Amino acid sequence: MNARWEADHSASFRRRLGKSASELEITDNNPSCPDMWELDNGDFAIIGRDATEAYDGRLPPGVSVGMDERLVVLPRLLVVSAKEDIPGE
């Protein structure tokens, strides 16, 4: 059995996945923009709009958001732009 995953807060940002919100023109160029990054330990960091409360009570069966987790929403264009940067394994 695999050990329970925990976030390694000492991991550093390695590279952006896809294009920035500015490049995709989906921001008004303020500092709070959605983004996706690969960390140097292989995990991913996601910056998006917190929608945890909005989806409370509407999650599919078997899906839950832990007390130390947040459900975030990203613009489709941002995720699609990252497709070729996301590793297959």
Buried (B, 14 or more C-beta within 10 A) or exposed (E): EEEEEEEEEEBEEBEBBBBBBEEBEBBEEEEEBBBBBBBEEEEEBBBBEEEEEEEEEEEEEEEEBEEEEEBEBBBEBBBEBBEEEEEEE
